Amino acid sequence: MRIRSVAPVAALAAVAALALSGCVDNSTPSSSGSASSAAFDVKKDDTLANSLPSKIKSAGVLTVGMDDTYPPNEYKDDNGNPVGWEVDFTNAIGAKLGVKINYAIAKFDNIIPSITGGKDDFGMSSFTDTVEREKQVDFVNYYNAGILWASAKGKNVDPDNACGLKVAVQSTTYEDTDEVPAKSKACTDKGKPAIQALRYDNQDDATNAVILGKADALSADSPVTLYAVSKSSGKLQAAGKTFDIAPYGIPVAKNSDLTPVLQKTIQALIDDGTYKKILDKWGVADGGVTKADLNAAAKG
């Protein structure tokens, strides 16, 4: 699924003001220390650290592609630094491996090309692991998320009966490329009006389209939709229930030596309880997993 620029949490409570982060310059990568990982008391694992590819081990840095416009998964704080549960999780990975994390902030659809081109070591941006994406990168799976729609408060929208409606989505996300088009085709196959997808570069704009009445509903990953509803000052409501649950994955270059290291590191964070502490902190534990899998989409 994945999608999303984002304002600080405090500003999200005043989302109707539309003073969101579209004006923030995301062109320069920002570095983050291990403050959040320290809060979870993550200790370096020497065995895992020593198994890192030599280039990364010698540099002591992992460059992570991220579109930080997707609360509560990843977004900007008041100072423009990335925060969110996936940021905490990434920092915990860095702490476990004894390396610093450099966040290469970019548009979502530029992250996988940066990985395949060797610019980023991996991505952390709520990527849904799909068979199509697995043709480009490998995925280390770490969470299960579904799709959840939202509509304006008091407006009833049924995602399974949305023919002729306008639905806001973030461009290049699963909701944009797969979910809404499939629902629209089901409509036209029955001779009903198509669903009009309104595509936005970031999730804030998609959310605001519903608040302003430009769209009948929005479609996004379940934790994102629930967070948007909670921060909308009563202007939004969930439409229907969560559906199409699928795995999130960390994209890594195909056949990279880093992939098994990340898999073992994530499993270690699951086993030592750090992972659950992070999910509990952000209220997203419902999608937690007990095993760090590889390329789950291909496995069905």
N, C-alpha and C positions, 0 to 999 in steps of 0.2 A: 504494500500500500504506500505509504510514505509520500510525503508532501510538504507544504507549508506556506515577509520578514516580521520579526516579532518585537513587541515593545516590552519594557520591564513589566513584571507582574503587577505592580501598583497601577501602572497605566492601563493595563488590560481591564481593570474594573471600570474604567471610563471609556470603553471601546467605542461607544457611540461618538466620541469626540474625534475619532479617526486619526489621532495623533500617533500613528504607528511608525514602525522603523523603516519605511521605504526609503528614507533619506539617509540611512546609515551606510557608510562606505564599507562594503564587504570585500574589497579587492585585496586588502593586505592581511596575510595570515596573522592570527593572534596566538600568542603562547599562553599556556596555562600551567601553573605549578601543580602541586599535589595537595592543595589545601583540602579539597573535598575528600580525597582518599585518606588523608590524615585523620579526618573526622571518623572514618570507619576503621582506623587502626590496621591498615593493610601493610603487611610485612613483605619485604623482598624475598622471593624464592630463588636462591642461587642456582638451583638446578635448571629452572625454567629460564632464568636470565642467561645462563651459559649456553642454552640451546638456541638463542637468537641468531639469525643470520649475521655473519661477521661484520658486514657493513653497518647494520643497525647497532650491533653491540659496541663497535668502536665509536660510533657517533653519539651513542647514548640518548638518541631521540627517535621517537616515532612520529611521523607526519600523518595526521588524520584528516581526511576530507570531511567537511561538515557544512550543511546548510542550517544555520542556527535560527530558524524561523518557525519552530514547530513545538510550542509548549504543550505539555510539560516535558517533552522528550529532550529537546534542545532549543534554546532561545537565548536572547541577550539580557544581561542584567543592566542596571543603571549606567554602568561604565562601558557598556558595549562588549563585555566579555561573555563567552558562552557558558550557560548554566543549564541545568535540567538533569533528569535522572540518567540519561545516556551519557551526559558529560561526567557525572559522578562515576558511572560505570567505566568509562574510558580512562579516567584518571586512576581508578582502582587497578585497571589492567596495567597502566604504566608503572604504578607503585609496585605491583607484584613482580614486574619484570625489571624494576630498578632503572627505568628510563624516563625521560621527560616526554610530555605530550605537546606537540606543536599542532594547533588547530589551523588547518588551511580552510578558511571560510570561503565558500563558493556557492553558486547556484546548484540546486540539486542535480540537474541533468548534466552538470560538468564534472561530477565527482567520479563516476565510473571511468570516463575517459582519462582523468588524471591518474587513476590507479593503473589502468592498462598501459598508459604512457610512461609510467615509472615516476611520476611526480609525487604521488601520495603512497604511503605504505598500505593503508587501508582506509575504508570509509566507515563513519558511524553517523547515520542519518535516517534511521527508521526505514531502511530498505526492506521491502518485501522480497523474500527469496522466491523468484519465479524461474521456471524452466528456460524462458527466453533470456533472462539476465545471466543464468548460469552458462550460457554460451560465451559470455564475455569475461566473467569473473567466477571465482569460487566463493561460497558463502560459509561462514561460521555462524551457526544459528544460536540465538540467545534469548528469544522472547516470542510469544504468540499474540498477535493482535487481530482484531476483526475490523469490520467496517461498520460505522454508525452514522446515520444521517441526523441532521438537526434542522428544525424549522423555526420560524418566528413564533414567539409565545402565543398560544391560542390558535395557531393555524395547524390543522391536522394534515399531515403528509404521510402517505404510505409508500415506502420505497419499492414495494412490489406492485404498486398501482400508480405510477408517476408519469404516465404517458401525457405528453403535452406540457409538462412542467419545465421550469428553468432550474437547473441544479449547478451550484457553484463548486468547482474543484480546483485544486492546485495543479498546474500544468506538469505533465510528465509523470505524475503519480499513477499508482495502480488504479485509483478511482477514475482518473482521466483516461488512461489508455485501455483499461479492460472493463471495469465494473459498470460505469455509466453507459459506455457504448453498447455493452451486451444487453443492458436493460432497455436501451433505446431500440435496438434491433428487434427485441422481443415485441415491442410495441408496434413497430412498422410491419413486422411479419403478420400481425393480427389486423392490419389495416388501420391502426390507431396512430395518432400524432406522435412524432419522435420526441424524445427528451432533448431539450436544448442544453448542452453543456456550456456553462460560462467558465472559461479558463482564466486563471490568475497566476501570476508569477509567485505569489506567496499566499500562505494560508490566511493571514490576517485580512487580505483583500477579499478572499472568498467568504470569510466569516462576515465581514462588513456588508457584502452584497446581500446577504440574507437580512441583516439588521435594517438595512436601508430599503428593503423591499424590491431590490433589483433581481433577486433570485427567490424561488419558492423554498429552496432547501440547499444544504451543503452536504457533501459526502466526504468523509475523512476517516482516518484510523480511529478506532474506538477511544484510546486514551486522549487523543487530541480533541475529538468532538466533546467528550465529557468535560475536559478542561475548559474549552471554549464556552460551553453552556454555563459552567460554574462561575466564569469571569464576565458574563454578559450582563450582569445586573438585572437578571430576570427577563432579558429580551429574547433569549433563545430557549428552546426545549428539545430534548431528544425526540427523534421521529422514528418510531419502531424500535426494534431490538438489534443488538449486535449480530452480525452474520458474516459468512465467508472468512472464518478465522484462519489465519495463515502465519507462517514463521517470518519474523524479522531475521536478517542476517547481516553480518559484517562482510562487505565485499573485499576480496583480496585478489591480487593477480593470479591467473590460472597457474596451478602447479607451483605456487610460491613456497619456499622453505619456511616462510613466516606462518603459513596457514596452520600446520599442526601445533606450532608454539601457541598461537592464539587460542586454539581449541583447548589445549591443556590448561592454559591460564584461566580461561573462562570457567572451565570445569572446577579448577581449584577455588575460584571465587564463589562458585555455587556451593561447593562442599564445605568451605569454611564459614559459610553464613553471610559473607559480605554482600553477595548478590541480593539476598532476601532483605537485608537491612536497607539497601538502596531502594529497592522496589517499595518497601513499606514506607520509607520516608516520603516518597512521592505519590503514594496511594495508587500504585499501578500493579500491585502484587498478583492480581487475577490472571495476568498473562505470563507469569513466571514459569520457567521450565526447570527440570531437574537434570537434564543432560544437554551438553553443548554438542549439537549434531553438525554434520557437514552436508551442504547441498540437499536440504530436506525436500525441496520442491521436486527434484528428480526422483526421489524415493517414493513420492506419492503420499 
